[in-house]
């Protein structure tokens, strides 16, 4: 069985990518913490989109506020892309999973 590292939803001390190699069921403390952090990041992004819609509809919003909003939207997009990459990396790859399950069933039926 191969265990692929999980890209974590937070950067390391120097801003580098952090990975977690855990047991097969991914139910350890750090896996649960990463799941919770991803949920928080996605919720914050959703709320930021709502806030952005309001700000963009208000003609009184100035350039400084829009710059601040743009920076927060960039951060939220970076978080969402990191989460998508992490989750995509954890999808099963065809042929990587143990293939003796269906083969045994077919052989046993003969």
NUMI-72274 format. One record per residue (C-alpha): x, y, z; residue number from 1. Coordinates in steps of 0.2 Angstrom, whole numbers, plus 2048, in hexadecimal, padded with zeros to 3 digits. Layout:
REM residues N
<site c1="X" c2="Y" c3="Z" nr="NUM"/>
...
***
This chain:
REM residues 110
<site c1="800" c2="800" c3="800" nr="1"/>
<site c1="807" c2="811" c3="7FB" nr="2"/>
<site c1="803" c2="820" c3="807" nr="3"/>
<site c1="804" c2="830" c3="7FD" nr="4"/>
<site c1="808" c2="840" c3="807" nr="5"/>
<site c1="7F9" c2="84C" c3="80A" nr="6"/>
<site c1="7FC" c2="85E" c3="806" nr="7"/>
<site c1="7F7" c2="868" c3="816" nr="8"/>
<site c1="7EC" c2="878" c3="815" nr="9"/>
<site c1="7F9" c2="882" c3="81E" nr="10"/>
<site c1="80B" c2="888" c3="819" nr="11"/>
<site c1="81B" c2="883" c3="823" nr="12"/>
<site c1="825" c2="890" c3="82D" nr="13"/>
<site c1="82E" c2="897" c3="81D" nr="14"/>
<site c1="81E" c2="896" c3="812" nr="15"/>
<site c1="823" c2="885" c3="80B" nr="16"/>
<site c1="816" c2="877" c3="807" nr="17"/>
<site c1="813" c2="86B" c3="815" nr="18"/>
<site c1="80E" c2="859" c3="813" nr="19"/>
<site c1="807" c2="84C" c3="81F" nr="20"/>
<site c1="80A" c2="839" c3="81D" nr="21"/>
<site c1="7FE" c2="830" c3="828" nr="22"/>
<site c1="7F6" c2="81F" c3="82A" nr="23"/>
<site c1="7EB" c2="818" c3="81D" nr="24"/>
<site c1="7DA" c2="81E" c3="825" nr="25"/>
<site c1="7E0" c2="830" c3="827" nr="26"/>
<site c1="7D7" c2="832" c3="838" nr="27"/>
<site c1="7E6" c2="838" c3="842" nr="28"/>
<site c1="7E6" c2="849" c3="84B" nr="29"/>
<site c1="7EF" c2="852" c3="83E" nr="30"/>
<site c1="7E4" c2="84C" c3="830" nr="31"/>
<site c1="7D4" c2="851" c3="83A" nr="32"/>
<site c1="7DC" c2="862" c3="83D" nr="33"/>
<site c1="7E0" c2="864" c3="82B" nr="34"/>
<site c1="7CE" c2="85F" c3="826" nr="35"/>
<site c1="7C7" c2="86C" c3="833" nr="36"/>
<site c1="7D3" c2="87A" c3="82C" nr="37"/>
<site c1="7CE" c2="876" c3="81A" nr="38"/>
<site c1="7BC" c2="878" c3="81F" nr="39"/>
<site c1="7BF" c2="889" c3="828" nr="40"/>
<site c1="7C9" c2="88F" c3="819" nr="41"/>
<site c1="7BB" c2="88B" c3="80D" nr="42"/>
<site c1="7AE" c2="893" c3="818" nr="43"/>
<site c1="7B9" c2="8A2" c3="81A" nr="44"/>
<site c1="7BA" c2="8A3" c3="807" nr="45"/>
<site c1="7A7" c2="8A1" c3="805" nr="46"/>
<site c1="7A4" c2="8B0" c3="811" nr="47"/>
<site c1="7B2" c2="8BA" c3="808" nr="48"/>
<site c1="7A9" c2="8B8" c3="7F8" nr="49"/>
<site c1="799" c2="8BF" c3="800" nr="50"/>
<site c1="7A2" c2="8CD" c3="807" nr="51"/>
<site c1="7AA" c2="8D1" c3="7F6" nr="52"/>
<site c1="799" c2="8D1" c3="7EE" nr="53"/>
<site c1="793" c2="8DE" c3="7FA" nr="54"/>
<site c1="7A3" c2="8E9" c3="7F8" nr="55"/>
<site c1="7A3" c2="8E8" c3="7E5" nr="56"/>
<site c1="790" c2="8EE" c3="7E5" nr="57"/>
<site c1="794" c2="8FD" c3="7F0" nr="58"/>
<site c1="79A" c2="90C" c3="7E6" nr="59"/>
<site c1="7A2" c2="914" c3="7F5" nr="60"/>
<site c1="7AF" c2="906" c3="7F7" nr="61"/>
<site c1="7C0" c2="90E" c3="7F4" nr="62"/>
<site c1="7D0" c2="907" c3="7EC" nr="63"/>
<site c1="7D8" c2="903" c3="7FD" nr="64"/>
<site c1="7C9" c2="8F8" c3="802" nr="65"/>
<site c1="7C9" c2="8EF" c3="7F1" nr="66"/>
<site c1="7DC" c2="8EC" c3="7F2" nr="67"/>
<site c1="7D9" c2="8E4" c3="803" nr="68"/>
<site c1="7CB" c2="8DA" c3="7FD" nr="69"/>
<site c1="7D5" c2="8D4" c3="7EE" nr="70"/>
<site c1="7E3" c2="8CE" c3="7F9" nr="71"/>
<site c1="7D7" c2="8C4" c3="804" nr="72"/>
<site c1="7CF" c2="8BD" c3="7F5" nr="73"/>
<site c1="7E0" c2="8B7" c3="7EF" nr="74"/>
<site c1="7E3" c2="8AF" c3="7FF" nr="75"/>
<site c1="7D3" c2="8A6" c3="7FF" nr="76"/>
<site c1="7D6" c2="8A0" c3="7ED" nr="77"/>
<site c1="7E7" c2="89A" c3="7F2" nr="78"/>
<site c1="7DF" c2="890" c3="800" nr="79"/>
<site c1="7D2" c2="889" c3="7F5" nr="80"/>
<site c1="7DF" c2="883" c3="7E8" nr="81"/>
<site c1="7EA" c2="87B" c3="7F5" nr="82"/>
<site c1="7DB" c2="872" c3="7FC" nr="83"/>
<site c1="7D6" c2="86C" c3="7EA" nr="84"/>
<site c1="7E8" c2="866" c3="7E7" nr="85"/>
<site c1="7E8" c2="85D" c3="7F8" nr="86"/>
<site c1="7D8" c2="855" c3="7F5" nr="87"/>
<site c1="7DC" c2="850" c3="7E3" nr="88"/>
<site c1="7EC" c2="848" c3="7E9" nr="89"/>
<site c1="7E2" c2="83D" c3="7F5" nr="90"/>
<site c1="7D7" c2="836" c3="7E8" nr="91"/>
<site c1="7DA" c2="824" c3="7E4" nr="92"/>
<site c1="7E4" c2="821" c3="7D4" nr="93"/>
<site c1="7DD" c2="813" c3="7C9" nr="94"/>
<site c1="7E9" c2="804" c3="7CA" nr="95"/>
<site c1="7F0" c2="80A" c3="7DB" nr="96"/>
<site c1="7E3" c2="803" c3="7E6" nr="97"/>
<site c1="7E4" c2="7F0" c3="7EA" nr="98"/>
<site c1="7DD" c2="7E7" c3="7DB" nr="99"/>
<site c1="7DB" c2="7D6" c3="7E2" nr="100"/>
<site c1="7C9" c2="7DA" c3="7E9" nr="101"/>
<site c1="7C0" c2="7D9" c3="7D9" nr="102"/>
<site c1="7CB" c2="7CC" c3="7D1" nr="103"/>
<site c1="7C9" c2="7C0" c3="7E0" nr="104"/>
<site c1="7B6" c2="7C2" c3="7DE" nr="105"/>
<site c1="7B7" c2="7BD" c3="7CC" nr="106"/>
<site c1="7C2" c2="7AF" c3="7CF" nr="107"/>
<site c1="7B8" c2="7A8" c3="7DD" nr="108"/>
<site c1="7A8" c2="7A8" c3="7D2" nr="109"/>
<site c1="7B1" c2="79D" c3="7C5" nr="110"/>
***
